[in-house]
Amino acid sequence: MKKHNFYAGPSILTPYTIKNTADAVIDFANTGLSILEVSHRSKEFQAVMDDAQALVKELLEVPEGYHVLFLGGGASLQFAMVPFNLLKTKAAYLDTGVWAHKAVKEAKLFGEVDVVASSEDKNYNYIPRGYEVPSDVDYFHYTTNNTIYGTEIRKDPDVKARLVADMSSDIFSRQVDVSKYDIIYAGAQKNLAPAGATIIIVREDALGHVDRPIPTMLNYKTHADKGSMFNTPPVLPIFSALQTLRYYKEVGGIKELEKRDLDKAAKLYEAIDGSRIFESTVPNHEDRSIMNVCFVLKPEYAELEKPFMEFATSKGIVGIKGHRSVGGFRASLYNALPMESVDVLVGAMKEFDKKH
Ligand SMILES: *Cc1c(COP(=O)(O)O)cnc(C)c1O
């Protein structure tokens, strides 16, 4: 049976990415060798790195003066690398969920942290508004998409401080004004490639302002100066990332991806809002994520959770169990997920609704 993959991460990749990656594991760039056993200093791999960096710049319209890096350690390492490299005395953070919270925890190791607002009071089911970012902070950090709770900020904020964003779960789903940011980072495994690489887009001029010594590997400058090839990079995820980026370009770039993502999310939210038994966990429509759609059974139908999960499984639907801190269901609609899968999920919800 055809599977419909709604996992939150690692998550669905385009068939083009999977196919080309599988081929390269057997024979990489006609070298007669596997991508797994080729030097990262070979001209064939250097071309992969160069093309991947160039395509990130092209697709996201990255201006001059920025470096694109592919580093190991996951997005979670960036929670520490950002303050290590940028925090002199004080930084501001927006607390919109577990990932934001973890970033705050690391920043506190390096200086003062001003949490400008938090939505923890309602289990992070909304995006805080009306807060001010002080202009005397070294930077303001926020999470664009809160993967666990299904909330998202789709507008680049205007602040009078350097801007840093964790875009792990919605990068490439909208056109970002990169010029507003000093650092953008994103783990690959949500919208790009297998786990193991993190994309970092860093403004040259953001670096070199702190006095503390920074271990070589944790210093962005080390990697920026060497074109992200200071040491052995995660070659396979980078190869896969390149395939996905090529596919993104081929289908029409970010504009087209955003249109598709908006259509998919609209269809699913409409089904949830129109349902007798399901409801969204994010009441404010403006705050709803188009990448991770969280929903639950209404309290009077709570006992149907397990039966619906089994019903969905029987239709080939995979990965819709909600995160344990929210419960219910979460359907992740990343770029690689086709509308067909959304149709199957919506169909299953409607059929189940009628039956109960
Ligand atoms: C998944 C995720 C992370 C953690 O990524 P790792 O690569 O596992 O460290 C951080 N932030 C957000 C928004 C995420 O969705």
The ligand as an SDF file (V2000), in Angstrom:
LIG
                    3D

 15 15  0  0  0  0  0  0  0  0999 V2000
   13.8260   19.6190   15.1350 C   0  0  0  0  0  0  0  0  0  0  0  0
   14.0900   20.9940   15.6220 C   0  0  0  0  0  0  0  0  0  0  0  0
   15.2550   21.3280   16.3360 C   0  0  0  0  0  0  0  0  0  0  0  0
   16.2810   20.2940   16.7510 C   0  0  0  0  0  0  0  0  0  0  0  0
   16.9910   19.8560   15.6880 O   0  0  0  0  0  0  0  0  0  0  0  0
   18.2140   18.8200   15.8810 P   0  0  0  0  0  0  0  0  0  0  0  0
   18.8110   18.8290   14.5150 O   0  0  0  0  0  0  0  0  0  0  0  0
   17.6070   17.5280   16.2790 O   0  0  0  0  0  0  0  0  0  0  0  0
   19.1150   19.3660   16.9150 O   0  0  0  0  0  0  0  0  0  0  0  0
   15.4500   22.6390   16.6820 C   0  0  0  0  0  0  0  0  0  0  0  0
   14.5590   23.5860   16.3730 N   0  0  0  0  0  0  0  0  0  0  0  0
   13.4090   23.3060   15.6960 C   0  0  0  0  0  0  0  0  0  0  0  0
   12.4600   24.4000   15.3770 C   0  0  0  0  0  0  0  0  0  0  0  0
   13.1510   22.0090   15.3080 C   0  0  0  0  0  0  0  0  0  0  0  0
   12.0200   21.7140   14.6380 O   0  0  0  0  0  0  0  0  0  0  0  0
  1  2  1  0
  2  3  1  0
  2 14  2  0
  3  4  1  0
  3 10  2  0
  4  5  1  0
  5  6  1  0
  6  7  2  0
  6  8  1  0
  6  9  1  0
 10 11  1  0
 11 12  2  0
 12 13  1  0
 12 14  1  0
 14 15  1  0
M  END
$$$$
